C-alpha cells in the first residue's frame, strides 16, 4: 500500500467512525498534530474525531487530489457531514516516518451558499 493509499484509507476510516482502527493501522506512537481545537497529542485528536463521528454518523469524504513529495502527502477532499449540511473543502497534510503517520496538519473551509466563483472549491 502506498503512502497516498494509506492517507486516503486513514481519512475514510475516520470519516466512517472507525477512528480507532485508523489509528491502530496507520498512526505512529509519537504522533502529533496541528489542529488548533485540540491538544497536540494523538489521543486528544482521536477522541475529538470519535466525538465528531458520533455526532455526524453519515459523514462522507470524497478525495479530489492527492500529492506526495518526500515524506509528505497532501490530500484535498470534500467532506459532507449530512445531506442537509454544506460541503467542506479540507486539506490534510501528513508527514510519515517509515510507513506510519507521524504528523498531521488540516485546514478546512465551508462552501459558501452563493459564491461568485463558478469553479467552486473543487
C-alpha positions, 0 to 999 in steps of 0.5 A, spaced: 500 500 500 502 506 498 503 512 502 497 516 498 493 509 499 494 509 506 492 517 507 486 516 503 484 509 507 486 513 514 481 519 512 475 514 510 476 510 516 475 516 520 470 519 516 466 512 517 467 512 525 472 507 525 477 512 528 480 507 532 482 502 527 485 508 523 489 509 528 491 502 530 493 501 522 496 507 520 498 512 526 505 512 529 506 512 537 509 519 537 504 522 533 502 529 533 498 534 530 496 541 528 489 542 529 488 548 533 481 545 537 485 540 540 491 538 544 497 536 540 497 529 542 494 523 538 489 521 543 486 528 544 485 528 536 482 521 536 477 522 541 475 529 538 474 525 531 470 519 535 466 525 538 465 528 531 463 521 528 458 520 533 455 526 532 455 526 524 454 518 523 453 519 515 459 523 514 462 522 507 469 524 504 470 524 497 478 525 495 479 530 489 487 530 489 492 527 492 500 529 492 506 526 495 513 529 495 518 526 500 515 524 506 509 528 505 502 527 502 497 532 501 490 530 500 484 535 498 477 532 499 470 534 500 467 532 506 459 532 507 457 531 514 449 530 512 445 531 506 442 537 509 449 540 511 454 544 506 460 541 503 467 542 506 473 543 502 479 540 507 486 539 506 490 534 510 497 534 510 501 528 513 508 527 514 510 519 515 516 516 518 517 509 515 510 507 513 506 510 519 503 517 520 507 521 524 504 528 523 498 531 521 496 538 519 488 540 516 485 546 514 478 546 512 473 551 509 465 551 508 462 552 501 459 558 501 451 558 499 452 563 493 459 564 491 461 568 485 466 563 483 463 558 478 469 553 479 467 552 486 472 549 491 473 543 487 
